[in-house]
Amino acid sequence: MVHFELDEREARDMRTALSIRLVGMREELVHTDNREYREYLKTAIERLEGVLRRLDAILAGLTSRP
């Protein structure tokens, strides 16, 4: 497992960058005819969506703090 620290601004920027990348990957998935590449993209998208959900949960926790 890999751990690293981000301040809140960096985490929000990371969330934005990851969201943009996922949009591009989904677009690429729709247009590829290569079955192996398509499977790779599906797996990578699922994995990165999980990272995005975790990052969203962390950021939501920061926002709800007093």
Predicted model as a PDB file, atoms N, CA, C, CB and O in Angstrom, pLDDT in the B-factor column:
MODEL        1                                                                  
ATOM      1  N   MET A   1       0.841  -1.170   0.000  1.00 92.00           N  
ATOM      2  CA  MET A   1       0.000   0.000   0.000  1.00 92.00           C  
ATOM      3  C   MET A   1       0.892   1.241   0.000  1.00 92.00           C  
ATOM      4  CB  MET A   1      -0.960  -0.006   1.217  1.00 92.00           C  
ATOM      5  O   MET A   1       1.958   1.262   0.616  1.00 92.00           O  
ATOM      6  N   VAL A   2       0.435   2.258  -0.697  1.00 92.00           N  
ATOM      7  CA  VAL A   2       1.169   3.517  -0.797  1.00 92.00           C  
ATOM      8  C   VAL A   2       0.364   4.596  -0.086  1.00 92.00           C  
ATOM      9  CB  VAL A   2       1.436   3.904  -2.290  1.00 92.00           C  
ATOM     10  O   VAL A   2      -0.852   4.688  -0.256  1.00 92.00           O  
ATOM     11  N   HIS A   3       1.041   5.404   0.702  1.00 92.00           N  
ATOM     12  CA  HIS A   3       0.401   6.509   1.410  1.00 92.00           C  
ATOM     13  C   HIS A   3       1.140   7.793   1.091  1.00 92.00           C  
ATOM     14  CB  HIS A   3       0.373   6.256   2.941  1.00 92.00           C  
ATOM     15  O   HIS A   3       2.366   7.805   0.981  1.00 92.00           O  
ATOM     16  N   PHE A   4       0.393   8.869   0.943  1.00 89.00           N  
ATOM     17  CA  PHE A   4       1.009  10.180   0.827  1.00 89.00           C  
ATOM     18  C   PHE A   4       0.021  11.219   1.319  1.00 89.00           C  
ATOM     19  CB  PHE A   4       1.447  10.473  -0.632  1.00 89.00           C  
ATOM     20  O   PHE A   4      -1.183  10.968   1.366  1.00 89.00           O  
ATOM     21  N   GLU A   5       0.523  12.370   1.680  1.00 94.00           N  
ATOM     22  CA  GLU A   5      -0.314  13.417   2.249  1.00 94.00           C  
ATOM     23  C   GLU A   5      -0.527  14.540   1.251  1.00 94.00           C  
ATOM     24  CB  GLU A   5       0.307  13.963   3.531  1.00 94.00           C  
ATOM     25  O   GLU A   5       0.371  14.909   0.494  1.00 94.00           O  
ATOM     26  N   LEU A   6      -1.744  15.074   1.271  1.00 93.00           N  
ATOM     27  CA  LEU A   6      -2.092  16.236   0.473  1.00 93.00           C  
ATOM     28  C   LEU A   6      -2.775  17.235   1.391  1.00 93.00           C  
ATOM     29  CB  LEU A   6      -3.006  15.851  -0.738  1.00 93.00           C  
ATOM     30  O   LEU A   6      -3.507  16.845   2.300  1.00 93.00           O  
ATOM     31  N   ASP A   7      -2.540  18.523   1.158  1.00 94.00           N  
ATOM     32  CA  ASP A   7      -3.357  19.483   1.887  1.00 94.00           C  
ATOM     33  C   ASP A   7      -4.714  19.551   1.178  1.00 94.00           C  
ATOM     34  CB  ASP A   7      -2.662  20.905   1.958  1.00 94.00           C  
ATOM     35  O   ASP A   7      -4.888  18.953   0.116  1.00 94.00           O  
ATOM     36  N   GLU A   8      -5.657  20.266   1.751  1.00 93.00           N  
ATOM     37  CA  GLU A   8      -7.020  20.260   1.211  1.00 93.00           C  
ATOM     38  C   GLU A   8      -7.063  20.772  -0.225  1.00 93.00           C  
ATOM     39  CB  GLU A   8      -7.938  21.108   2.087  1.00 93.00           C  
ATOM     40  O   GLU A   8      -7.760  20.198  -1.062  1.00 93.00           O  
ATOM     41  N   ARG A   9      -6.342  21.822  -0.516  1.00 96.00           N  
ATOM     42  CA  ARG A   9      -6.337  22.385  -1.880  1.00 96.00           C  
ATOM     43  C   ARG A   9      -5.771  21.361  -2.881  1.00 96.00           C  
ATOM     44  CB  ARG A   9      -5.498  23.704  -1.925  1.00 96.00           C  
ATOM     45  O   ARG A   9      -6.309  21.187  -3.974  1.00 96.00           O  
ATOM     46  N   GLU A  10      -4.700  20.702  -2.497  1.00 96.00           N  
ATOM     47  CA  GLU A  10      -4.107  19.674  -3.359  1.00 96.00           C  
ATOM     48  C   GLU A  10      -5.084  18.513  -3.575  1.00 96.00           C  
ATOM     49  CB  GLU A  10      -2.789  19.153  -2.745  1.00 96.00           C  
ATOM     50  O   GLU A  10      -5.182  17.979  -4.680  1.00 96.00           O  
ATOM     51  N   ALA A  11      -5.795  18.132  -2.531  1.00 95.00           N  
ATOM     52  CA  ALA A  11      -6.764  17.039  -2.639  1.00 95.00           C  
ATOM     53  C   ALA A  11      -7.903  17.424  -3.582  1.00 95.00           C  
ATOM     54  CB  ALA A  11      -7.322  16.670  -1.247  1.00 95.00           C  
ATOM     55  O   ALA A  11      -8.357  16.602  -4.378  1.00 95.00           O  
ATOM     56  N   ARG A  12      -8.363  18.668  -3.492  1.00 96.00           N  
ATOM     57  CA  ARG A  12      -9.423  19.126  -4.406  1.00 96.00           C  
ATOM     58  C   ARG A  12      -8.911  19.171  -5.850  1.00 96.00           C  
ATOM     59  CB  ARG A  12      -9.940  20.525  -3.981  1.00 96.00           C  
ATOM     60  O   ARG A  12      -9.628  18.797  -6.778  1.00 96.00           O  
ATOM     61  N   ASP A  13      -7.683  19.624  -6.030  1.00 97.00           N  
ATOM     62  CA  ASP A  13      -7.091  19.626  -7.370  1.00 97.00           C  
ATOM     63  C   ASP A  13      -6.934  18.202  -7.904  1.00 97.00           C  
ATOM     64  CB  ASP A  13      -5.728  20.335  -7.352  1.00 97.00           C  
ATOM     65  O   ASP A  13      -7.173  17.948  -9.084  1.00 97.00           O  
ATOM     66  N   MET A  14      -6.537  17.287  -7.042  1.00 97.00           N  
ATOM     67  CA  MET A  14      -6.394  15.888  -7.432  1.00 97.00           C  
ATOM     68  C   MET A  14      -7.747  15.313  -7.834  1.00 97.00           C  
ATOM     69  CB  MET A  14      -5.777  15.064  -6.285  1.00 97.00           C  
ATOM     70  O   MET A  14      -7.844  14.566  -8.807  1.00 97.00           O  
ATOM     71  N   ARG A  15      -8.779  15.656  -7.093  1.00 97.00           N  
ATOM     72  CA  ARG A  15     -10.125  15.189  -7.409  1.00 97.00           C  
ATOM     73  C   ARG A  15     -10.550  15.693  -8.785  1.00 97.00           C  
ATOM     74  CB  ARG A  15     -11.129  15.653  -6.333  1.00 97.00           C  
ATOM     75  O   ARG A  15     -11.108  14.938  -9.581  1.00 97.00           O  
ATOM     76  N   THR A  16     -10.286  16.965  -9.063  1.00 97.00           N  
ATOM     77  CA  THR A  16     -10.635  17.545 -10.361  1.00 97.00           C  
ATOM     78  C   THR A  16      -9.874  16.842 -11.485  1.00 97.00           C  
ATOM     79  CB  THR A  16     -10.333  19.059 -10.376  1.00 97.00           C  
ATOM     80  O   THR A  16     -10.463  16.471 -12.500  1.00 97.00           O  
ATOM     81  N   ALA A  17      -8.573  16.661 -11.304  1.00 98.00           N  
ATOM     82  CA  ALA A  17      -7.753  16.010 -12.330  1.00 98.00           C  
ATOM     83  C   ALA A  17      -8.214  14.577 -12.578  1.00 98.00           C  
ATOM     84  CB  ALA A  17      -6.276  16.021 -11.919  1.00 98.00           C  
ATOM     85  O   ALA A  17      -8.284  14.133 -13.724  1.00 98.00           O  
ATOM     86  N   LEU A  18      -8.524  13.865 -11.517  1.00 98.00           N  
ATOM     87  CA  LEU A  18      -8.977  12.483 -11.643  1.00 98.00           C  
ATOM     88  C   LEU A  18     -10.324  12.424 -12.361  1.00 98.00           C  
ATOM     89  CB  LEU A  18      -9.080  11.820 -10.255  1.00 98.00           C  
ATOM     90  O   LEU A  18     -10.537  11.552 -13.204  1.00 98.00           O  
ATOM     91  N   SER A  19     -11.222  13.332 -12.040  1.00 98.00           N  
ATOM     92  CA  SER A  19     -12.531  13.380 -12.703  1.00 98.00           C  
ATOM     93  C   SER A  19     -12.378  13.633 -14.199  1.00 98.00           C  
ATOM     94  CB  SER A  19     -13.414  14.469 -12.073  1.00 98.00           C  
ATOM     95  O   SER A  19     -13.038  12.993 -15.017  1.00 98.00           O  
ATOM     96  N   ILE A  20     -11.503  14.570 -14.547  1.00 98.00           N  
ATOM     97  CA  ILE A  20     -11.266  14.883 -15.959  1.00 98.00           C  
ATOM     98  C   ILE A  20     -10.678  13.672 -16.674  1.00 98.00           C  
ATOM     99  CB  ILE A  20     -10.323  16.100 -16.100  1.00 98.00           C  
ATOM    100  O   ILE A  20     -11.085  13.347 -17.789  1.00 98.00           O  
ATOM    101  N   ARG A  21      -9.731  13.014 -16.039  1.00 98.00           N  
ATOM    102  CA  ARG A  21      -9.109  11.829 -16.646  1.00 98.00           C  
ATOM    103  C   ARG A  21     -10.135  10.718 -16.863  1.00 98.00           C  
ATOM    104  CB  ARG A  21      -7.958  11.315 -15.763  1.00 98.00           C  
ATOM    105  O   ARG A  21     -10.112  10.044 -17.892  1.00 98.00           O  
ATOM    106  N   LEU A  22     -11.028  10.528 -15.901  1.00 98.00           N  
ATOM    107  CA  LEU A  22     -12.052   9.496 -16.038  1.00 98.00           C  
ATOM    108  C   LEU A  22     -12.986   9.796 -17.209  1.00 98.00           C  
ATOM    109  CB  LEU A  22     -12.857   9.373 -14.742  1.00 98.00           C  
ATOM    110  O   LEU A  22     -13.404   8.876 -17.912  1.00 98.00           O  
ATOM    111  N   VAL A  23     -13.317  11.054 -17.426  1.00 98.00           N  
ATOM    112  CA  VAL A  23     -14.156  11.422 -18.571  1.00 98.00           C  
ATOM    113  C   VAL A  23     -13.456  11.006 -19.863  1.00 98.00           C  
ATOM    114  CB  VAL A  23     -14.457  12.955 -18.577  1.00 98.00           C  
ATOM    115  O   VAL A  23     -14.075  10.413 -20.746  1.00 98.00           O  
ATOM    116  N   GLY A  24     -12.175  11.314 -19.969  1.00 98.00           N  
ATOM    117  CA  GLY A  24     -11.418  10.940 -21.157  1.00 98.00           C  
ATOM    118  C   GLY A  24     -11.333   9.437 -21.348  1.00 98.00           C  
ATOM    119  O   GLY A  24     -11.435   8.945 -22.471  1.00 98.00           O  
ATOM    120  N   MET A  25     -11.147   8.709 -20.261  1.00 98.00           N  
ATOM    121  CA  MET A  25     -11.057   7.246 -20.359  1.00 98.00           C  
ATOM    122  C   MET A  25     -12.387   6.633 -20.790  1.00 98.00           C  
ATOM    123  CB  MET A  25     -10.618   6.649 -19.015  1.00 98.00           C  
ATOM    124  O   MET A  25     -12.414   5.682 -21.571  1.00 98.00           O  
ATOM    125  N   ARG A  26     -13.497   7.183 -20.274  1.00 98.00           N  
ATOM    126  CA  ARG A  26     -14.816   6.672 -20.673  1.00 98.00           C  
ATOM    127  C   ARG A  26     -15.064   6.936 -22.160  1.00 98.00           C  
ATOM    128  CB  ARG A  26     -15.936   7.325 -19.820  1.00 98.00           C  
ATOM    129  O   ARG A  26     -15.612   6.093 -22.870  1.00 98.00           O  
ATOM    130  N   GLU A  27     -14.653   8.113 -22.615  1.00 98.00           N  
ATOM    131  CA  GLU A  27     -14.787   8.455 -24.026  1.00 98.00           C  
ATOM    132  C   GLU A  27     -13.952   7.497 -24.890  1.00 98.00           C  
ATOM    133  CB  GLU A  27     -14.356   9.921 -24.270  1.00 98.00           C  
ATOM    134  O   GLU A  27     -14.411   7.026 -25.930  1.00 98.00           O  
ATOM    135  N   GLU A  28     -12.753   7.226 -24.454  1.00 97.00           N  
ATOM    136  CA  GLU A  28     -11.870   6.304 -25.161  1.00 97.00           C  
ATOM    137  C   GLU A  28     -12.468   4.897 -25.194  1.00 97.00           C  
ATOM    138  CB  GLU A  28     -10.484   6.279 -24.498  1.00 97.00           C  
ATOM    139  O   GLU A  28     -12.378   4.201 -26.206  1.00 97.00           O  
ATOM    140  N   LEU A  29     -13.075   4.486 -24.085  1.00 97.00           N  
ATOM    141  CA  LEU A  29     -13.701   3.169 -23.991  1.00 97.00           C  
ATOM    142  C   LEU A  29     -14.789   3.011 -25.047  1.00 97.00           C  
ATOM    143  CB  LEU A  29     -14.288   2.950 -22.588  1.00 97.00           C  
ATOM    144  O   LEU A  29     -14.904   1.962 -25.681  1.00 97.00           O  
ATOM    145  N   VAL A  30     -15.576   4.051 -25.228  1.00 96.00           N  
ATOM    146  CA  VAL A  30     -16.678   4.008 -26.192  1.00 96.00           C  
ATOM    147  C   VAL A  30     -16.156   3.850 -27.623  1.00 96.00           C  
ATOM    148  CB  VAL A  30     -17.534   5.281 -26.080  1.00 96.00           C  
ATOM    149  O   VAL A  30     -16.812   3.230 -28.461  1.00 96.00           O  
ATOM    150  N   HIS A  31     -14.991   4.404 -27.896  1.00 97.00           N  
ATOM    151  CA  HIS A  31     -14.503   4.444 -29.279  1.00 97.00           C  
ATOM    152  C   HIS A  31     -13.476   3.371 -29.637  1.00 97.00           C  
ATOM    153  CB  HIS A  31     -13.909   5.772 -29.542  1.00 97.00           C  
ATOM    154  O   HIS A  31     -13.071   3.288 -30.796  1.00 97.00           O  
ATOM    155  N   THR A  32     -13.049   2.561 -28.694  1.00 96.00           N  
ATOM    156  CA  THR A  32     -12.035   1.557 -29.042  1.00 96.00           C  
ATOM    157  C   THR A  32     -12.677   0.258 -29.524  1.00 96.00           C  
ATOM    158  CB  THR A  32     -11.132   1.273 -27.836  1.00 96.00           C  
ATOM    159  O   THR A  32     -13.723  -0.163 -29.032  1.00 96.00           O  
ATOM    160  N   ASP A  33     -12.027  -0.354 -30.489  1.00 96.00           N  
ATOM    161  CA  ASP A  33     -12.470  -1.649 -30.997  1.00 96.00           C  
ATOM    162  C   ASP A  33     -11.573  -2.785 -30.499  1.00 96.00           C  
ATOM    163  CB  ASP A  33     -12.496  -1.633 -32.524  1.00 96.00           C  
ATOM    164  O   ASP A  33     -11.889  -3.960 -30.686  1.00 96.00           O  
ATOM    165  N   ASN A  34     -10.469  -2.431 -29.874  1.00 97.00           N  
ATOM    166  CA  ASN A  34      -9.520  -3.419 -29.392  1.00 97.00           C  
ATOM    167  C   ASN A  34     -10.040  -4.025 -28.085  1.00 97.00           C  
ATOM    168  CB  ASN A  34      -8.117  -2.783 -29.191  1.00 97.00           C  
ATOM    169  O   ASN A  34     -10.136  -3.338 -27.067  1.00 97.00           O  
ATOM    170  N   ARG A  35     -10.365  -5.292 -28.125  1.00 97.00           N  
ATOM    171  CA  ARG A  35     -10.989  -5.962 -26.980  1.00 97.00           C  
ATOM    172  C   ARG A  35     -10.103  -5.941 -25.729  1.00 97.00           C  
ATOM    173  CB  ARG A  35     -11.321  -7.400 -27.344  1.00 97.00           C  
ATOM    174  O   ARG A  35     -10.593  -5.684 -24.629  1.00 97.00           O  
ATOM    175  N   GLU A  36      -8.813  -6.207 -25.887  1.00 98.00           N  
ATOM    176  CA  GLU A  36      -7.904  -6.211 -24.730  1.00 98.00           C  
ATOM    177  C   GLU A  36      -7.791  -4.822 -24.117  1.00 98.00           C  
ATOM    178  CB  GLU A  36      -6.509  -6.716 -25.140  1.00 98.00           C  
ATOM    179  O   GLU A  36      -7.814  -4.670 -22.895  1.00 98.00           O  
ATOM    180  N   TYR A  37      -7.669  -3.814 -24.966  1.00 97.00           N  
ATOM    181  CA  TYR A  37      -7.569  -2.438 -24.478  1.00 97.00           C  
ATOM    182  C   TYR A  37      -8.867  -2.025 -23.791  1.00 97.00           C  
ATOM    183  CB  TYR A  37      -7.245  -1.471 -25.638  1.00 97.00           C  
ATOM    184  O   TYR A  37      -8.851  -1.327 -22.777  1.00 97.00           O  
ATOM    185  N   ARG A  38      -9.984  -2.463 -24.351  1.00 97.00           N  
ATOM    186  CA  ARG A  38     -11.297  -2.172 -23.770  1.00 97.00           C  
ATOM    187  C   ARG A  38     -11.401  -2.752 -22.357  1.00 97.00           C  
ATOM    188  CB  ARG A  38     -12.424  -2.739 -24.666  1.00 97.00           C  
ATOM    189  O   ARG A  38     -11.884  -2.081 -21.444  1.00 97.00           O  
ATOM    190  N   GLU A  39     -10.955  -3.980 -22.179  1.00 98.00           N  
ATOM    191  CA  GLU A  39     -10.984  -4.610 -20.860  1.00 98.00           C  
ATOM    192  C   GLU A  39     -10.052  -3.884 -19.882  1.00 98.00           C  
ATOM    193  CB  GLU A  39     -10.587  -6.093 -20.969  1.00 98.00           C  
ATOM    194  O   GLU A  39     -10.390  -3.676 -18.717  1.00 98.00           O  
ATOM    195  N   TYR A  40      -8.885  -3.509 -20.380  1.00 98.00           N  
ATOM    196  CA  TYR A  40      -7.960  -2.731 -19.549  1.00 98.00           C  
ATOM    197  C   TYR A  40      -8.626  -1.435 -19.090  1.00 98.00           C  
ATOM    198  CB  TYR A  40      -6.654  -2.420 -20.326  1.00 98.00           C  
ATOM    199  O   TYR A  40      -8.568  -1.087 -17.910  1.00 98.00           O  
ATOM    200  N   LEU A  41      -9.260  -0.721 -20.026  1.00 98.00           N  
ATOM    201  CA  LEU A  41      -9.914   0.534 -19.674  1.00 98.00           C  
ATOM    202  C   LEU A  41     -11.029   0.325 -18.650  1.00 98.00           C  
ATOM    203  CB  LEU A  41     -10.475   1.198 -20.923  1.00 98.00           C  
ATOM    204  O   LEU A  41     -11.143   1.094 -17.696  1.00 98.00           O  
ATOM    205  N   LYS A  42     -11.839  -0.690 -18.837  1.00 98.00           N  
ATOM    206  CA  LYS A  42     -12.924  -0.977 -17.891  1.00 98.00           C  
ATOM    207  C   LYS A  42     -12.375  -1.186 -16.485  1.00 98.00           C  
ATOM    208  CB  LYS A  42     -13.718  -2.219 -18.338  1.00 98.00           C  
ATOM    209  O   LYS A  42     -12.888  -0.627 -15.515  1.00 98.00           O  
ATOM    210  N   THR A  43     -11.333  -1.992 -16.391  1.00 98.00           N  
ATOM    211  CA  THR A  43     -10.730  -2.277 -15.087  1.00 98.00           C  
ATOM    212  C   THR A  43     -10.121  -1.022 -14.473  1.00 98.00           C  
ATOM    213  CB  THR A  43      -9.662  -3.365 -15.220  1.00 98.00           C  
ATOM    214  O   THR A  43     -10.301  -0.758 -13.285  1.00 98.00           O  
ATOM    215  N   ALA A  44      -9.407  -0.259 -15.275  1.00 98.00           N  
ATOM    216  CA  ALA A  44      -8.773   0.968 -14.779  1.00 98.00           C  
ATOM    217  C   ALA A  44      -9.820   1.990 -14.348  1.00 98.00           C  
ATOM    218  CB  ALA A  44      -7.861   1.574 -15.857  1.00 98.00           C  
ATOM    219  O   ALA A  44      -9.648   2.655 -13.327  1.00 98.00           O  
ATOM    220  N   ILE A  45     -10.895   2.120 -15.109  1.00 98.00           N  
ATOM    221  CA  ILE A  45     -11.970   3.057 -14.764  1.00 98.00           C  
ATOM    222  C   ILE A  45     -12.599   2.660 -13.434  1.00 98.00           C  
ATOM    223  CB  ILE A  45     -13.047   3.096 -15.880  1.00 98.00           C  
ATOM    224  O   ILE A  45     -12.809   3.512 -12.571  1.00 98.00           O  
ATOM    225  N   GLU A  46     -12.898   1.396 -13.262  1.00 98.00           N  
ATOM    226  CA  GLU A  46     -13.484   0.925 -12.002  1.00 98.00           C  
ATOM    227  C   GLU A  46     -12.558   1.223 -10.825  1.00 98.00           C  
ATOM    228  CB  GLU A  46     -13.776  -0.585 -12.075  1.00 98.00           C  
ATOM    229  O   GLU A  46     -13.006   1.677  -9.772  1.00 98.00           O  
ATOM    230  N   ARG A  47     -11.279   0.966 -11.010  1.00 98.00           N  
ATOM    231  CA  ARG A  47     -10.302   1.201  -9.941  1.00 98.00           C  
ATOM    232  C   ARG A  47     -10.223   2.694  -9.604  1.00 98.00           C  
ATOM    233  CB  ARG A  47      -8.906   0.670 -10.354  1.00 98.00           C  
ATOM    234  O   ARG A  47     -10.230   3.068  -8.431  1.00 98.00           O  
ATOM    235  N   LEU A  48     -10.148   3.533 -10.622  1.00 98.00           N  
ATOM    236  CA  LEU A  48     -10.035   4.971 -10.385  1.00 98.00           C  
ATOM    237  C   LEU A  48     -11.328   5.575  -9.845  1.00 98.00           C  
ATOM    238  CB  LEU A  48      -9.640   5.675 -11.666  1.00 98.00           C  
ATOM    239  O   LEU A  48     -11.290   6.550  -9.095  1.00 98.00           O  
ATOM    240  N   GLU A  49     -12.470   5.005 -10.220  1.00 98.00           N  
ATOM    241  CA  GLU A  49     -13.737   5.453  -9.640  1.00 98.00           C  
ATOM    242  C   GLU A  49     -13.758   5.172  -8.138  1.00 98.00           C  
ATOM    243  CB  GLU A  49     -14.934   4.758 -10.336  1.00 98.00           C  
ATOM    244  O   GLU A  49     -14.293   5.964  -7.363  1.00 98.00           O  
ATOM    245  N   GLY A  50     -13.182   4.055  -7.734  1.00 97.00           N  
ATOM    246  CA  GLY A  50     -13.070   3.740  -6.307  1.00 97.00           C  
ATOM    247  C   GLY A  50     -12.187   4.737  -5.587  1.00 97.00           C  
ATOM    248  O   GLY A  50     -12.506   5.164  -4.477  1.00 97.00           O  
ATOM    249  N   VAL A  51     -11.078   5.112  -6.208  1.00 96.00           N  
ATOM    250  CA  VAL A  51     -10.191   6.126  -5.622  1.00 96.00           C  
ATOM    251  C   VAL A  51     -10.943   7.445  -5.496  1.00 96.00           C  
ATOM    252  CB  VAL A  51      -8.904   6.311  -6.483  1.00 96.00           C  
ATOM    253  O   VAL A  51     -10.849   8.124  -4.474  1.00 96.00           O  
ATOM    254  N   LEU A  52     -11.686   7.803  -6.532  1.00 97.00           N  
ATOM    255  CA  LEU A  52     -12.445   9.052  -6.515  1.00 97.00           C  
ATOM    256  C   LEU A  52     -13.492   9.042  -5.404  1.00 97.00           C  
ATOM    257  CB  LEU A  52     -13.119   9.285  -7.873  1.00 97.00           C  
ATOM    258  O   LEU A  52     -13.670  10.048  -4.717  1.00 97.00           O  
ATOM    259  N   ARG A  53     -14.178   7.932  -5.221  1.00 97.00           N  
ATOM    260  CA  ARG A  53     -15.166   7.833  -4.130  1.00 97.00           C  
ATOM    261  C   ARG A  53     -14.505   8.020  -2.771  1.00 97.00           C  
ATOM    262  CB  ARG A  53     -15.889   6.473  -4.176  1.00 97.00           C  
ATOM    263  O   ARG A  53     -15.048   8.704  -1.904  1.00 97.00           O  
ATOM    264  N   ARG A  54     -13.334   7.415  -2.583  1.00 95.00           N  
ATOM    265  CA  ARG A  54     -12.625   7.564  -1.309  1.00 95.00           C  
ATOM    266  C   ARG A  54     -12.163   8.998  -1.102  1.00 95.00           C  
ATOM    267  CB  ARG A  54     -11.426   6.616  -1.249  1.00 95.00           C  
ATOM    268  O   ARG A  54     -12.254   9.530   0.004  1.00 95.00           O  
ATOM    269  N   LEU A  55     -11.676   9.612  -2.148  1.00 95.00           N  
ATOM    270  CA  LEU A  55     -11.241  10.997  -2.063  1.00 95.00           C  
ATOM    271  C   LEU A  55     -12.429  11.913  -1.762  1.00 95.00           C  
ATOM    272  CB  LEU A  55     -10.548  11.425  -3.368  1.00 95.00           C  
ATOM    273  O   LEU A  55     -12.312  12.835  -0.956  1.00 95.00           O  
ATOM    274  N   ASP A  56     -13.562  11.664  -2.402  1.00 95.00           N  
ATOM    275  CA  ASP A  56     -14.776  12.440  -2.117  1.00 95.00           C  
ATOM    276  C   ASP A  56     -15.189  12.310  -0.653  1.00 95.00           C  
ATOM    277  CB  ASP A  56     -15.926  11.983  -3.025  1.00 95.00           C  
ATOM    278  O   ASP A  56     -15.575  13.294  -0.023  1.00 95.00           O  
ATOM    279  N   ALA A  57     -15.108  11.100  -0.116  1.00 94.00           N  
ATOM    280  CA  ALA A  57     -15.482  10.876   1.282  1.00 94.00           C  
ATOM    281  C   ALA A  57     -14.548  11.634   2.217  1.00 94.00           C  
ATOM    282  CB  ALA A  57     -15.460   9.373   1.614  1.00 94.00           C  
ATOM    283  O   ALA A  57     -14.998  12.215   3.205  1.00 94.00           O  
ATOM    284  N   ILE A  58     -13.270  11.634   1.918  1.00 92.00           N  
ATOM    285  CA  ILE A  58     -12.297  12.363   2.744  1.00 92.00           C  
ATOM    286  C   ILE A  58     -12.580  13.858   2.687  1.00 92.00           C  
ATOM    287  CB  ILE A  58     -10.849  12.073   2.277  1.00 92.00           C  
ATOM    288  O   ILE A  58     -12.578  14.537   3.713  1.00 92.00           O  
ATOM    289  N   LEU A  59     -12.824  14.368   1.477  1.00 93.00           N  
ATOM    290  CA  LEU A  59     -13.086  15.802   1.334  1.00 93.00           C  
ATOM    291  C   LEU A  59     -14.401  16.195   2.005  1.00 93.00           C  
ATOM    292  CB  LEU A  59     -13.117  16.191  -0.149  1.00 93.00           C  
ATOM    293  O   LEU A  59     -14.507  17.287   2.563  1.00 93.00           O  
ATOM    294  N   ALA A  60     -15.402  15.317   1.956  1.00 92.00           N  
ATOM    295  CA  ALA A  60     -16.663  15.592   2.623  1.00 92.00           C  
ATOM    296  C   ALA A  60     -16.449  15.674   4.134  1.00 92.00           C  
ATOM    297  CB  ALA A  60     -17.705  14.509   2.279  1.00 92.00           C  
ATOM    298  O   ALA A  60     -17.069  16.498   4.807  1.00 92.00           O  
ATOM    299  N   GLY A  61     -15.581  14.831   4.661  1.00 90.00           N  
ATOM    300  CA  GLY A  61     -15.264  14.865   6.086  1.00 90.00           C  
ATOM    301  C   GLY A  61     -14.560  16.152   6.477  1.00 90.00           C  
ATOM    302  O   GLY A  61     -14.774  16.667   7.575  1.00 90.00           O  
ATOM    303  N   LEU A  62     -13.730  16.672   5.599  1.00 86.00           N  
ATOM    304  CA  LEU A  62     -13.045  17.936   5.882  1.00 86.00           C  
ATOM    305  C   LEU A  62     -14.020  19.101   5.887  1.00 86.00           C  
ATOM    306  CB  LEU A  62     -11.941  18.185   4.857  1.00 86.00           C  
ATOM    307  O   LEU A  62     -13.892  20.021   6.695  1.00 86.00           O  
ATOM    308  N   THR A  63     -14.986  19.064   4.992  1.00 77.00           N  
ATOM    309  CA  THR A  63     -15.970  20.124   4.875  1.00 77.00           C  
ATOM    310  C   THR A  63     -16.913  20.155   6.072  1.00 77.00           C  
ATOM    311  CB  THR A  63     -16.760  19.959   3.597  1.00 77.00           C  
ATOM    312  O   THR A  63     -17.368  21.222   6.481  1.00 77.00           O  
ATOM    313  N   SER A  64     -17.202  18.993   6.628  1.00 68.00           N  
ATOM    314  CA  SER A  64     -18.163  18.920   7.743  1.00 68.00           C  
ATOM    315  C   SER A  64     -17.541  19.205   9.093  1.00 68.00           C  
ATOM    316  CB  SER A  64     -18.803  17.563   7.779  1.00 68.00           C  
ATOM    317  O   SER A  64     -18.250  19.255  10.099  1.00 68.00           O  
ATOM    318  N   ARG A  65     -16.224  19.393   9.138  1.00 64.00           N  
ATOM    319  CA  ARG A  65     -15.571  19.698  10.416  1.00 64.00           C  
ATOM    320  C   ARG A  65     -15.882  21.122  10.843  1.00 64.00           C  
ATOM    321  CB  ARG A  65     -14.047  19.496  10.313  1.00 64.00           C  
ATOM    322  O   ARG A  65     -16.013  22.009   9.998  1.00 64.00           O  
ATOM    323  N   PRO A  66     -16.005  21.357  12.179  1.00 60.00           N  
ATOM    324  CA  PRO A  66     -16.293  22.726  12.660  1.00 60.00           C  
ATOM    325  C   PRO A  66     -15.132  23.669  12.425  1.00 60.00           C  
ATOM    326  CB  PRO A  66     -16.632  22.707  14.143  1.00 60.00           C  
ATOM    327  O   PRO A  66     -15.215  24.848  12.771  1.00 60.00           O  
TER     328      PRO A  66                                                      
ENDMDL                                                                          
END                                                                             
